[in-house]
Amino acid sequence: NTFENYLKFYHDVDDPSRKETLIKSMQGVINREQPATFLYFKWLTHYMINVNKFDNYRDVRGGLRPFDEWILKSRPEP
């Protein structure tokens, strides 16, 4: 409840210094209430792929193939 209240106040405030204070307060709540969340997600990784430059980066299930299997798309002729 405390975190949700801070978040609501954050969206209602325009003053940057008050927003910063609220963000620090939200971080404090997270640190106090869930100090070991990182233990539940051992390897959480995000990928950004320039789909205009690579082909074959997904397997048949939609997952990512190993990088060495990606195909560099040819450049269009000028």
mmCIF file of the N, C-alpha and C atoms, coordinates in Angstrom:
data_MODEL
# 
_entry.id   MODEL 
# 
loop_
_atom_site.group_PDB 
_atom_site.id 
_atom_site.type_symbol 
_atom_site.label_atom_id 
_atom_site.label_alt_id 
_atom_site.label_comp_id 
_atom_site.label_asym_id 
_atom_site.label_entity_id 
_atom_site.label_seq_id 
_atom_site.pdbx_PDB_ins_code 
_atom_site.Cartn_x 
_atom_site.Cartn_y 
_atom_site.Cartn_z 
_atom_site.occupancy 
_atom_site.B_iso_or_equiv 
_atom_site.pdbx_formal_charge 
_atom_site.auth_seq_id 
_atom_site.auth_comp_id 
_atom_site.auth_asym_id 
_atom_site.auth_atom_id 
_atom_site.pdbx_PDB_model_num 
ATOM 1   N N  . ASN A 1 1  ? 0.819  -1.203  0.000   1.00 0.00 ? 1  ASN A N  1 
ATOM 2   C CA . ASN A 1 1  ? 0.000  0.000   0.000   1.00 0.00 ? 1  ASN A CA 1 
ATOM 3   C C  . ASN A 1 1  ? 0.862  1.267   0.000   1.00 0.00 ? 1  ASN A C  1 
ATOM 4   N N  . THR A 1 2  ? 1.928  1.249   0.763   1.00 0.00 ? 2  THR A N  1 
ATOM 5   C CA . THR A 1 2  ? 2.791  2.431   0.835   1.00 0.00 ? 2  THR A CA 1 
ATOM 6   C C  . THR A 1 2  ? 3.378  2.747   -0.528  1.00 0.00 ? 2  THR A C  1 
ATOM 7   N N  . PHE A 1 3  ? 3.881  1.727   -1.209  1.00 0.00 ? 3  PHE A N  1 
ATOM 8   C CA . PHE A 1 3  ? 4.468  1.938   -2.532  1.00 0.00 ? 3  PHE A CA 1 
ATOM 9   C C  . PHE A 1 3  ? 3.429  2.501   -3.498  1.00 0.00 ? 3  PHE A C  1 
ATOM 10  N N  . GLU A 1 4  ? 2.241  1.917   -3.498  1.00 0.00 ? 4  GLU A N  1 
ATOM 11  C CA . GLU A 1 4  ? 1.184  2.387   -4.396  1.00 0.00 ? 4  GLU A CA 1 
ATOM 12  C C  . GLU A 1 4  ? 0.801  3.833   -4.103  1.00 0.00 ? 4  GLU A C  1 
ATOM 13  N N  . ASN A 1 5  ? 0.792  4.216   -2.829  1.00 0.00 ? 5  ASN A N  1 
ATOM 14  C CA . ASN A 1 5  ? 0.501  5.613   -2.483  1.00 0.00 ? 5  ASN A CA 1 
ATOM 15  C C  . ASN A 1 5  ? 1.597  6.547   -3.006  1.00 0.00 ? 5  ASN A C  1 
ATOM 16  N N  . TYR A 1 6  ? 2.864  6.155   -2.830  1.00 0.00 ? 6  TYR A N  1 
ATOM 17  C CA . TYR A 1 6  ? 3.970  6.957   -3.360  1.00 0.00 ? 6  TYR A CA 1 
ATOM 18  C C  . TYR A 1 6  ? 3.849  7.102   -4.874  1.00 0.00 ? 6  TYR A C  1 
ATOM 19  N N  . LEU A 1 7  ? 3.508  6.010   -5.551  1.00 0.00 ? 7  LEU A N  1 
ATOM 20  C CA . LEU A 1 7  ? 3.384  6.041   -7.004  1.00 0.00 ? 7  LEU A CA 1 
ATOM 21  C C  . LEU A 1 7  ? 2.255  6.977   -7.439  1.00 0.00 ? 7  LEU A C  1 
ATOM 22  N N  . LYS A 1 8  ? 1.139  6.937   -6.723  1.00 0.00 ? 8  LYS A N  1 
ATOM 23  C CA . LYS A 1 8  ? 0.020  7.842   -7.041  1.00 0.00 ? 8  LYS A CA 1 
ATOM 24  C C  . LYS A 1 8  ? 0.439  9.296   -6.845  1.00 0.00 ? 8  LYS A C  1 
ATOM 25  N N  . PHE A 1 9  ? 1.120  9.569   -5.730  1.00 0.00 ? 9  PHE A N  1 
ATOM 26  C CA . PHE A 1 9  ? 1.597  10.933  -5.477  1.00 0.00 ? 9  PHE A CA 1 
ATOM 27  C C  . PHE A 1 9  ? 2.583  11.371  -6.562  1.00 0.00 ? 9  PHE A C  1 
ATOM 28  N N  . TYR A 1 10 ? 3.446  10.439  -7.000  1.00 0.00 ? 10 TYR A N  1 
ATOM 29  C CA . TYR A 1 10 ? 4.441  10.755  -8.023  1.00 0.00 ? 10 TYR A CA 1 
ATOM 30  C C  . TYR A 1 10 ? 3.764  11.267  -9.295  1.00 0.00 ? 10 TYR A C  1 
ATOM 31  N N  . HIS A 1 11 ? 2.686  10.610  -9.709  1.00 0.00 ? 11 HIS A N  1 
ATOM 32  C CA . HIS A 1 11 ? 1.991  11.007  -10.934 1.00 0.00 ? 11 HIS A CA 1 
ATOM 33  C C  . HIS A 1 11 ? 1.221  12.321  -10.760 1.00 0.00 ? 11 HIS A C  1 
ATOM 34  N N  . ASP A 1 12 ? 0.910  12.681  -9.538  1.00 0.00 ? 12 ASP A N  1 
ATOM 35  C CA . ASP A 1 12 ? 0.158  13.912  -9.282  1.00 0.00 ? 12 ASP A CA 1 
ATOM 36  C C  . ASP A 1 12 ? 1.048  15.139  -9.086  1.00 0.00 ? 12 ASP A C  1 
ATOM 37  N N  . VAL A 1 13 ? 2.356  14.935  -8.936  1.00 0.00 ? 13 VAL A N  1 
ATOM 38  C CA . VAL A 1 13 ? 3.281  16.027  -8.610  1.00 0.00 ? 13 VAL A CA 1 
ATOM 39  C C  . VAL A 1 13 ? 4.012  16.493  -9.866  1.00 0.00 ? 13 VAL A C  1 
ATOM 40  N N  . ASP A 1 14 ? 4.243  17.803  -9.967  1.00 0.00 ? 14 ASP A N  1 
ATOM 41  C CA . ASP A 1 14 ? 4.993  18.360  -11.094 1.00 0.00 ? 14 ASP A CA 1 
ATOM 42  C C  . ASP A 1 14 ? 6.409  18.780  -10.714 1.00 0.00 ? 14 ASP A C  1 
ATOM 43  N N  . ASP A 1 15 ? 6.652  19.043  -9.444  1.00 0.00 ? 15 ASP A N  1 
ATOM 44  C CA . ASP A 1 15 ? 7.945  19.527  -8.979  1.00 0.00 ? 15 ASP A CA 1 
ATOM 45  C C  . ASP A 1 15 ? 9.006  18.413  -9.061  1.00 0.00 ? 15 ASP A C  1 
ATOM 46  N N  . PRO A 1 16 ? 10.079 18.611  -9.850  1.00 0.00 ? 16 PRO A N  1 
ATOM 47  C CA . PRO A 1 16 ? 11.109 17.575  -10.005 1.00 0.00 ? 16 PRO A CA 1 
ATOM 48  C C  . PRO A 1 16 ? 11.766 17.143  -8.691  1.00 0.00 ? 16 PRO A C  1 
ATOM 49  N N  . SER A 1 17 ? 11.967 18.051  -7.771  1.00 0.00 ? 17 SER A N  1 
ATOM 50  C CA . SER A 1 17 ? 12.609 17.673  -6.502  1.00 0.00 ? 17 SER A CA 1 
ATOM 51  C C  . SER A 1 17 ? 11.680 16.791  -5.663  1.00 0.00 ? 17 SER A C  1 
ATOM 52  N N  . ARG A 1 18 ? 10.389 17.054  -5.706  1.00 0.00 ? 18 ARG A N  1 
ATOM 53  C CA . ARG A 1 18 ? 9.442  16.192  -4.988  1.00 0.00 ? 18 ARG A CA 1 
ATOM 54  C C  . ARG A 1 18 ? 9.342  14.821  -5.646  1.00 0.00 ? 18 ARG A C  1 
ATOM 55  N N  . LYS A 1 19 ? 9.411  14.802  -7.000  1.00 0.00 ? 19 LYS A N  1 
ATOM 56  C CA . LYS A 1 19 ? 9.410  13.521  -7.710  1.00 0.00 ? 19 LYS A CA 1 
ATOM 57  C C  . LYS A 1 19 ? 10.624 12.690  -7.316  1.00 0.00 ? 19 LYS A C  1 
ATOM 58  N N  . GLU A 1 20 ? 11.780 13.342  -7.223  1.00 0.00 ? 20 GLU A N  1 
ATOM 59  C CA . GLU A 1 20 ? 13.001 12.635  -6.830  1.00 0.00 ? 20 GLU A CA 1 
ATOM 60  C C  . GLU A 1 20 ? 12.861 12.057  -5.422  1.00 0.00 ? 20 GLU A C  1 
ATOM 61  N N  . THR A 1 21 ? 12.295 12.837  -4.513  1.00 0.00 ? 21 THR A N  1 
ATOM 62  C CA . THR A 1 21 ? 12.081 12.365  -3.145  1.00 0.00 ? 21 THR A CA 1 
ATOM 63  C C  . THR A 1 21 ? 11.146 11.155  -3.131  1.00 0.00 ? 21 THR A C  1 
ATOM 64  N N  . LEU A 1 22 ? 10.093 11.222  -3.932  1.00 0.00 ? 22 LEU A N  1 
ATOM 65  C CA . LEU A 1 22 ? 9.150  10.103  -3.995  1.00 0.00 ? 22 LEU A CA 1 
ATOM 66  C C  . LEU A 1 22 ? 9.798  8.851   -4.590  1.00 0.00 ? 22 LEU A C  1 
ATOM 67  N N  . ILE A 1 23 ? 10.633 9.018   -5.595  1.00 0.00 ? 23 ILE A N  1 
ATOM 68  C CA . ILE A 1 23 ? 11.339 7.864   -6.172  1.00 0.00 ? 23 ILE A CA 1 
ATOM 69  C C  . ILE A 1 23 ? 12.248 7.231   -5.125  1.00 0.00 ? 23 ILE A C  1 
ATOM 70  N N  . LYS A 1 24 ? 12.968 8.044   -4.386  1.00 0.00 ? 24 LYS A N  1 
ATOM 71  C CA . LYS A 1 24 ? 13.836 7.517   -3.325  1.00 0.00 ? 24 LYS A CA 1 
ATOM 72  C C  . LYS A 1 24 ? 13.009 6.796   -2.258  1.00 0.00 ? 24 LYS A C  1 
ATOM 73  N N  . SER A 1 25 ? 11.848 7.327   -1.955  1.00 0.00 ? 25 SER A N  1 
ATOM 74  C CA . SER A 1 25 ? 10.970 6.685   -0.975  1.00 0.00 ? 25 SER A CA 1 
ATOM 75  C C  . SER A 1 25 ? 10.458 5.344   -1.497  1.00 0.00 ? 25 SER A C  1 
ATOM 76  N N  . MET A 1 26 ? 10.103 5.297   -2.783  1.00 0.00 ? 26 MET A N  1 
ATOM 77  C CA . MET A 1 26 ? 9.654  4.036   -3.374  1.00 0.00 ? 26 MET A CA 1 
ATOM 78  C C  . MET A 1 26 ? 10.779 3.006   -3.343  1.00 0.00 ? 26 MET A C  1 
ATOM 79  N N  . GLN A 1 27 ? 11.990 3.437   -3.653  1.00 0.00 ? 27 GLN A N  1 
ATOM 80  C CA . GLN A 1 27 ? 13.129 2.519   -3.601  1.00 0.00 ? 27 GLN A CA 1 
ATOM 81  C C  . GLN A 1 27 ? 13.342 2.007   -2.183  1.00 0.00 ? 27 GLN A C  1 
ATOM 82  N N  . GLY A 1 28 ? 13.151 2.869   -1.190  1.00 0.00 ? 28 GLY A N  1 
ATOM 83  C CA . GLY A 1 28 ? 13.269 2.458   0.201   1.00 0.00 ? 28 GLY A CA 1 
ATOM 84  C C  . GLY A 1 28 ? 12.256 1.388   0.576   1.00 0.00 ? 28 GLY A C  1 
ATOM 85  N N  . VAL A 1 29 ? 11.027 1.547   0.087   1.00 0.00 ? 29 VAL A N  1 
ATOM 86  C CA . VAL A 1 29 ? 9.992  0.549   0.359   1.00 0.00 ? 29 VAL A CA 1 
ATOM 87  C C  . VAL A 1 29 ? 10.375 -0.788  -0.273  1.00 0.00 ? 29 VAL A C  1 
ATOM 88  N N  . ILE A 1 30 ? 10.845 -0.746  -1.524  1.00 0.00 ? 30 ILE A N  1 
ATOM 89  C CA . ILE A 1 30 ? 11.256 -1.980  -2.204  1.00 0.00 ? 30 ILE A CA 1 
ATOM 90  C C  . ILE A 1 30 ? 12.402 -2.638  -1.451  1.00 0.00 ? 30 ILE A C  1 
ATOM 91  N N  . ASN A 1 31 ? 13.396 -1.860  -1.049  1.00 0.00 ? 31 ASN A N  1 
ATOM 92  C CA . ASN A 1 31 ? 14.547 -2.412  -0.332  1.00 0.00 ? 31 ASN A CA 1 
ATOM 93  C C  . ASN A 1 31 ? 14.136 -3.033  0.999   1.00 0.00 ? 31 ASN A C  1 
ATOM 94  N N  . ARG A 1 32 ? 13.193 -2.401  1.669   1.00 0.00 ? 32 ARG A N  1 
ATOM 95  C CA . ARG A 1 32 ? 12.762 -2.873  2.978   1.00 0.00 ? 32 ARG A CA 1 
ATOM 96  C C  . ARG A 1 32 ? 11.872 -4.119  2.865   1.00 0.00 ? 32 ARG A C  1 
ATOM 97  N N  . GLU A 1 33 ? 10.954 -4.128  1.905   1.00 0.00 ? 33 GLU A N  1 
ATOM 98  C CA . GLU A 1 33 ? 9.967  -5.199  1.820   1.00 0.00 ? 33 GLU A CA 1 
ATOM 99  C C  . GLU A 1 33 ? 10.401 -6.388  0.969   1.00 0.00 ? 33 GLU A C  1 
ATOM 100 N N  . GLN A 1 34 ? 11.306 -6.174  0.021   1.00 0.00 ? 34 GLN A N  1 
ATOM 101 C CA . GLN A 1 34 ? 11.753 -7.268  -0.840  1.00 0.00 ? 34 GLN A CA 1 
ATOM 102 C C  . GLN A 1 34 ? 13.253 -7.153  -1.089  1.00 0.00 ? 34 GLN A C  1 
ATOM 103 N N  . PRO A 1 35 ? 14.055 -7.346  -0.058  1.00 0.00 ? 35 PRO A N  1 
ATOM 104 C CA . PRO A 1 35 ? 15.499 -7.123  -0.210  1.00 0.00 ? 35 PRO A CA 1 
ATOM 105 C C  . PRO A 1 35 ? 16.202 -8.170  -1.059  1.00 0.00 ? 35 PRO A C  1 
ATOM 106 N N  . ALA A 1 36 ? 15.557 -9.294  -1.373  1.00 0.00 ? 36 ALA A N  1 
ATOM 107 C CA . ALA A 1 36 ? 16.236 -10.356 -2.116  1.00 0.00 ? 36 ALA A CA 1 
ATOM 108 C C  . ALA A 1 36 ? 15.499 -10.764 -3.380  1.00 0.00 ? 36 ALA A C  1 
ATOM 109 N N  . THR A 1 37 ? 14.755 -9.876  -3.982  1.00 0.00 ? 37 THR A N  1 
ATOM 110 C CA . THR A 1 37 ? 14.008 -10.201 -5.183  1.00 0.00 ? 37 THR A CA 1 
ATOM 111 C C  . THR A 1 37 ? 14.912 -10.735 -6.282  1.00 0.00 ? 37 THR A C  1 
ATOM 112 N N  . PHE A 1 38 ? 16.120 -10.191 -6.369  1.00 0.00 ? 38 PHE A N  1 
ATOM 113 C CA . PHE A 1 38 ? 17.034 -10.598 -7.428  1.00 0.00 ? 38 PHE A CA 1 
ATOM 114 C C  . PHE A 1 38 ? 17.336 -12.087 -7.389  1.00 0.00 ? 38 PHE A C  1 
ATOM 115 N N  . LEU A 1 39 ? 17.182 -12.735 -6.263  1.00 0.00 ? 39 LEU A N  1 
ATOM 116 C CA . LEU A 1 39 ? 17.473 -14.160 -6.154  1.00 0.00 ? 39 LEU A CA 1 
ATOM 117 C C  . LEU A 1 39 ? 16.485 -15.017 -6.928  1.00 0.00 ? 39 LEU A C  1 
ATOM 118 N N  . TYR A 1 40 ? 15.297 -14.505 -7.192  1.00 0.00 ? 40 TYR A N  1 
ATOM 119 C CA . TYR A 1 40 ? 14.278 -15.274 -7.881  1.00 0.00 ? 40 TYR A CA 1 
ATOM 120 C C  . TYR A 1 40 ? 14.447 -15.273 -9.399  1.00 0.00 ? 40 TYR A C  1 
ATOM 121 N N  . PHE A 1 41 ? 15.232 -14.355 -9.932  1.00 0.00 ? 41 PHE A N  1 
ATOM 122 C CA . PHE A 1 41 ? 15.408 -14.207 -11.372 1.00 0.00 ? 41 PHE A CA 1 
ATOM 123 C C  . PHE A 1 41 ? 16.894 -14.261 -11.691 1.00 0.00 ? 41 PHE A C  1 
ATOM 124 N N  . LYS A 1 42 ? 17.420 -15.473 -11.785 1.00 0.00 ? 42 LYS A N  1 
ATOM 125 C CA . LYS A 1 42 ? 18.859 -15.658 -11.906 1.00 0.00 ? 42 LYS A CA 1 
ATOM 126 C C  . LYS A 1 42 ? 19.449 -14.974 -13.133 1.00 0.00 ? 42 LYS A C  1 
ATOM 127 N N  . TRP A 1 43 ? 18.885 -15.185 -14.317 1.00 0.00 ? 43 TRP A N  1 
ATOM 128 C CA . TRP A 1 43 ? 19.456 -14.615 -15.541 1.00 0.00 ? 43 TRP A CA 1 
ATOM 129 C C  . TRP A 1 43 ? 18.366 -13.914 -16.338 1.00 0.00 ? 43 TRP A C  1 
ATOM 130 N N  . LEU A 1 44 ? 17.933 -12.794 -15.889 1.00 0.00 ? 44 LEU A N  1 
ATOM 131 C CA . LEU A 1 44 ? 16.929 -12.017 -16.609 1.00 0.00 ? 44 LEU A CA 1 
ATOM 132 C C  . LEU A 1 44 ? 17.666 -11.082 -17.565 1.00 0.00 ? 44 LEU A C  1 
ATOM 133 N N  . THR A 1 45 ? 17.524 -11.328 -18.867 1.00 0.00 ? 45 THR A N  1 
ATOM 134 C CA . THR A 1 45 ? 18.265 -10.565 -19.861 1.00 0.00 ? 45 THR A CA 1 
ATOM 135 C C  . THR A 1 45 ? 17.310 -10.057 -20.927 1.00 0.00 ? 45 THR A C  1 
ATOM 136 N N  . HIS A 1 46 ? 17.586 -8.880  -21.433 1.00 0.00 ? 46 HIS A N  1 
ATOM 137 C CA . HIS A 1 46 ? 16.788 -8.297  -22.508 1.00 0.00 ? 46 HIS A CA 1 
ATOM 138 C C  . HIS A 1 46 ? 17.675 -8.150  -23.739 1.00 0.00 ? 46 HIS A C  1 
ATOM 139 N N  . TYR A 1 47 ? 17.095 -8.376  -24.902 1.00 0.00 ? 47 TYR A N  1 
ATOM 140 C CA . TYR A 1 47 ? 17.826 -8.246  -26.148 1.00 0.00 ? 47 TYR A CA 1 
ATOM 141 C C  . TYR A 1 47 ? 17.166 -7.180  -27.009 1.00 0.00 ? 47 TYR A C  1 
ATOM 142 N N  . MET A 1 48 ? 17.983 -6.429  -27.723 1.00 0.00 ? 48 MET A N  1 
ATOM 143 C CA . MET A 1 48 ? 17.482 -5.484  -28.710 1.00 0.00 ? 48 MET A CA 1 
ATOM 144 C C  . MET A 1 48 ? 18.151 -5.854  -30.025 1.00 0.00 ? 48 MET A C  1 
ATOM 145 N N  . ILE A 1 49 ? 17.352 -6.153  -31.024 1.00 0.00 ? 49 ILE A N  1 
ATOM 146 C CA . ILE A 1 49 ? 17.869 -6.595  -32.310 1.00 0.00 ? 49 ILE A CA 1 
ATOM 147 C C  . ILE A 1 49 ? 17.386 -5.635  -33.381 1.00 0.00 ? 49 ILE A C  1 
ATOM 148 N N  . ASN A 1 50 ? 18.314 -5.181  -34.204 1.00 0.00 ? 50 ASN A N  1 
ATOM 149 C CA . ASN A 1 50 ? 17.947 -4.350  -35.341 1.00 0.00 ? 50 ASN A CA 1 
ATOM 150 C C  . ASN A 1 50 ? 17.463 -5.284  -36.446 1.00 0.00 ? 50 ASN A C  1 
ATOM 151 N N  . VAL A 1 51 ? 16.143 -5.459  -36.548 1.00 0.00 ? 51 VAL A N  1 
ATOM 152 C CA . VAL A 1 51 ? 15.575 -6.421  -37.488 1.00 0.00 ? 51 VAL A CA 1 
ATOM 153 C C  . VAL A 1 51 ? 15.796 -6.005  -38.940 1.00 0.00 ? 51 VAL A C  1 
ATOM 154 N N  . ASN A 1 52 ? 16.180 -4.763  -39.169 1.00 0.00 ? 52 ASN A N  1 
ATOM 155 C CA . ASN A 1 52 ? 16.480 -4.324  -40.528 1.00 0.00 ? 52 ASN A CA 1 
ATOM 156 C C  . ASN A 1 52 ? 17.848 -4.815  -40.985 1.00 0.00 ? 52 ASN A C  1 
ATOM 157 N N  . LYS A 1 53 ? 18.690 -5.246  -40.043 1.00 0.00 ? 53 LYS A N  1 
ATOM 158 C CA . LYS A 1 53 ? 20.044 -5.673  -40.394 1.00 0.00 ? 53 LYS A CA 1 
ATOM 159 C C  . LYS A 1 53 ? 20.287 -7.163  -40.226 1.00 0.00 ? 53 LYS A C  1 
ATOM 160 N N  . PHE A 1 54 ? 19.392 -7.880  -39.493 1.00 0.00 ? 54 PHE A N  1 
ATOM 161 C CA . PHE A 1 54 ? 19.623 -9.298  -39.238 1.00 0.00 ? 54 PHE A CA 1 
ATOM 162 C C  . PHE A 1 54 ? 18.427 -10.147 -39.655 1.00 0.00 ? 54 PHE A C  1 
ATOM 163 N N  . ASP A 1 55 ? 18.741 -11.354 -40.127 1.00 0.00 ? 55 ASP A N  1 
ATOM 164 C CA . ASP A 1 55 ? 17.754 -12.383 -40.429 1.00 0.00 ? 55 ASP A CA 1 
ATOM 165 C C  . ASP A 1 55 ? 18.109 -13.617 -39.614 1.00 0.00 ? 55 ASP A C  1 
ATOM 166 N N  . ASN A 1 56 ? 17.184 -14.550 -39.517 1.00 0.00 ? 56 ASN A N  1 
ATOM 167 C CA . ASN A 1 56 ? 17.444 -15.837 -38.879 1.00 0.00 ? 56 ASN A CA 1 
ATOM 168 C C  . ASN A 1 56 ? 17.826 -15.722 -37.404 1.00 0.00 ? 56 ASN A C  1 
ATOM 169 N N  . TYR A 1 57 ? 17.325 -14.707 -36.726 1.00 0.00 ? 57 TYR A N  1 
ATOM 170 C CA . TYR A 1 57 ? 17.666 -14.540 -35.308 1.00 0.00 ? 57 TYR A CA 1 
ATOM 171 C C  . TYR A 1 57 ? 16.678 -15.250 -34.384 1.00 0.00 ? 57 TYR A C  1 
ATOM 172 N N  . ARG A 1 58 ? 15.556 -15.730 -34.930 1.00 0.00 ? 58 ARG A N  1 
ATOM 173 C CA . ARG A 1 58 ? 14.582 -16.482 -34.124 1.00 0.00 ? 58 ARG A CA 1 
ATOM 174 C C  . ARG A 1 58 ? 14.502 -17.924 -34.609 1.00 0.00 ? 58 ARG A C  1 
ATOM 175 N N  . ASP A 1 59 ? 14.285 -18.828 -33.644 1.00 0.00 ? 59 ASP A N  1 
ATOM 176 C CA . ASP A 1 59 ? 14.084 -20.225 -34.009 1.00 0.00 ? 59 ASP A CA 1 
ATOM 177 C C  . ASP A 1 59 ? 12.601 -20.477 -34.278 1.00 0.00 ? 59 ASP A C  1 
ATOM 178 N N  . VAL A 1 60 ? 12.222 -21.729 -34.570 1.00 0.00 ? 60 VAL A N  1 
ATOM 179 C CA . VAL A 1 60 ? 10.834 -22.041 -34.934 1.00 0.00 ? 60 VAL A CA 1 
ATOM 180 C C  . VAL A 1 60 ? 9.856  -21.799 -33.790 1.00 0.00 ? 60 VAL A C  1 
ATOM 181 N N  . ARG A 1 61 ? 10.326 -21.806 -32.554 1.00 0.00 ? 61 ARG A N  1 
ATOM 182 C CA . ARG A 1 61 ? 9.462  -21.551 -31.390 1.00 0.00 ? 61 ARG A CA 1 
ATOM 183 C C  . ARG A 1 61 ? 9.363  -20.072 -31.038 1.00 0.00 ? 61 ARG A C  1 
ATOM 184 N N  . GLY A 1 62 ? 10.125 -19.225 -31.731 1.00 0.00 ? 62 GLY A N  1 
ATOM 185 C CA . GLY A 1 62 ? 10.109 -17.792 -31.448 1.00 0.00 ? 62 GLY A CA 1 
ATOM 186 C C  . GLY A 1 62 ? 11.204 -17.344 -30.511 1.00 0.00 ? 62 GLY A C  1 
ATOM 187 N N  . GLY A 1 63 ? 12.015 -18.281 -30.018 1.00 0.00 ? 63 GLY A N  1 
ATOM 188 C CA . GLY A 1 63 ? 13.134 -17.921 -29.152 1.00 0.00 ? 63 GLY A CA 1 
ATOM 189 C C  . GLY A 1 63 ? 14.311 -17.414 -29.972 1.00 0.00 ? 63 GLY A C  1 
ATOM 190 N N  . LEU A 1 64 ? 15.305 -16.888 -29.297 1.00 0.00 ? 64 LEU A N  1 
ATOM 191 C CA . LEU A 1 64 ? 16.480 -16.384 -29.998 1.00 0.00 ? 64 LEU A CA 1 
ATOM 192 C C  . LEU A 1 64 ? 17.462 -17.506 -30.294 1.00 0.00 ? 64 LEU A C  1 
ATOM 193 N N  . ARG A 1 65 ? 17.980 -17.501 -31.508 1.00 0.00 ? 65 ARG A N  1 
ATOM 194 C CA . ARG A 1 65 ? 19.043 -18.427 -31.879 1.00 0.00 ? 65 ARG A CA 1 
ATOM 195 C C  . ARG A 1 65 ? 20.359 -17.901 -31.319 1.00 0.00 ? 65 ARG A C  1 
ATOM 196 N N  . PRO A 1 66 ? 21.372 -18.751 -31.242 1.00 0.00 ? 66 PRO A N  1 
ATOM 197 C CA . PRO A 1 66 ? 22.701 -18.252 -30.865 1.00 0.00 ? 66 PRO A CA 1 
ATOM 198 C C  . PRO A 1 66 ? 23.164 -17.189 -31.866 1.00 0.00 ? 66 PRO A C  1 
ATOM 199 N N  . PHE A 1 67 ? 23.885 -16.201 -31.377 1.00 0.00 ? 67 PHE A N  1 
ATOM 200 C CA . PHE A 1 67 ? 24.288 -15.060 -32.208 1.00 0.00 ? 67 PHE A CA 1 
ATOM 201 C C  . PHE A 1 67 ? 25.033 -15.503 -33.466 1.00 0.00 ? 67 PHE A C  1 
ATOM 202 N N  . ASP A 1 68 ? 25.846 -16.558 -33.387 1.00 0.00 ? 68 ASP A N  1 
ATOM 203 C CA . ASP A 1 68 ? 26.629 -16.974 -34.554 1.00 0.00 ? 68 ASP A CA 1 
ATOM 204 C C  . ASP A 1 68 ? 25.773 -17.591 -35.656 1.00 0.00 ? 68 ASP A C  1 
ATOM 205 N N  . GLU A 1 69 ? 24.480 -17.812 -35.416 1.00 0.00 ? 69 GLU A N  1 
ATOM 206 C CA . GLU A 1 69 ? 23.574 -18.313 -36.447 1.00 0.00 ? 69 GLU A CA 1 
ATOM 207 C C  . GLU A 1 69 ? 22.790 -17.190 -37.126 1.00 0.00 ? 69 GLU A C  1 
ATOM 208 N N  . TRP A 1 70 ? 22.895 -15.977 -36.608 1.00 0.00 ? 70 TRP A N  1 
ATOM 209 C CA . TRP A 1 70 ? 22.178 -14.857 -37.215 1.00 0.00 ? 70 TRP A CA 1 
ATOM 210 C C  . TRP A 1 70 ? 22.792 -14.566 -38.576 1.00 0.00 ? 70 TRP A C  1 
ATOM 211 N N  . ILE A 1 71 ? 21.977 -14.088 -39.503 1.00 0.00 ? 71 ILE A N  1 
ATOM 212 C CA . ILE A 1 71 ? 22.449 -13.760 -40.835 1.00 0.00 ? 71 ILE A CA 1 
ATOM 213 C C  . ILE A 1 71 ? 22.344 -12.261 -41.022 1.00 0.00 ? 71 ILE A C  1 
ATOM 214 N N  . LEU A 1 72 ? 23.459 -11.676 -41.452 1.00 0.00 ? 72 LEU A N  1 
ATOM 215 C CA . LEU A 1 72 ? 23.505 -10.246 -41.738 1.00 0.00 ? 72 LEU A CA 1 
ATOM 216 C C  . LEU A 1 72 ? 22.826 -10.013 -43.080 1.00 0.00 ? 72 LEU A C  1 
ATOM 217 N N  . LYS A 1 73 ? 21.794 -9.167  -43.104 1.00 0.00 ? 73 LYS A N  1 
ATOM 218 C CA . LYS A 1 73 ? 21.100 -8.872  -44.353 1.00 0.00 ? 73 LYS A CA 1 
ATOM 219 C C  . LYS A 1 73 ? 22.021 -8.074  -45.269 1.00 0.00 ? 73 LYS A C  1 
ATOM 220 N N  . SER A 1 74 ? 21.891 -8.308  -46.563 1.00 0.00 ? 74 SER A N  1 
ATOM 221 C CA . SER A 1 74 ? 22.716 -7.548  -47.508 1.00 0.00 ? 74 SER A CA 1 
ATOM 222 C C  . SER A 1 74 ? 22.164 -6.126  -47.608 1.00 0.00 ? 74 SER A C  1 
ATOM 223 N N  . ARG A 1 75 ? 23.070 -5.207  -47.884 1.00 0.00 ? 75 ARG A N  1 
ATOM 224 C CA . ARG A 1 75 ? 22.662 -3.799  -48.025 1.00 0.00 ? 75 ARG A CA 1 
ATOM 225 C C  . ARG A 1 75 ? 22.003 -3.585  -49.387 1.00 0.00 ? 75 ARG A C  1 
ATOM 226 N N  . PRO A 1 76 ? 20.963 -2.778  -49.414 1.00 0.00 ? 76 PRO A N  1 
ATOM 227 C CA . PRO A 1 76 ? 20.357 -2.496  -50.712 1.00 0.00 ? 76 PRO A CA 1 
ATOM 228 C C  . PRO A 1 76 ? 21.302 -1.654  -51.587 1.00 0.00 ? 76 PRO A C  1 
ATOM 229 N N  . GLU A 1 77 ? 21.242 -1.868  -52.859 1.00 0.00 ? 77 GLU A N  1 
ATOM 230 C CA . GLU A 1 77 ? 22.074 -1.089  -53.787 1.00 0.00 ? 77 GLU A CA 1 
ATOM 231 C C  . GLU A 1 77 ? 21.639 0.377   -53.755 1.00 0.00 ? 77 GLU A C  1 
ATOM 232 N N  . PRO A 1 78 ? 22.600 1.313   -53.762 1.00 0.00 ? 78 PRO A N  1 
ATOM 233 C CA . PRO A 1 78 ? 22.221 2.754   -53.756 1.00 0.00 ? 78 PRO A CA 1 
ATOM 234 C C  . PRO A 1 78 ? 21.657 3.214   -55.078 1.00 0.00 ? 78 PRO A C  1 
# 
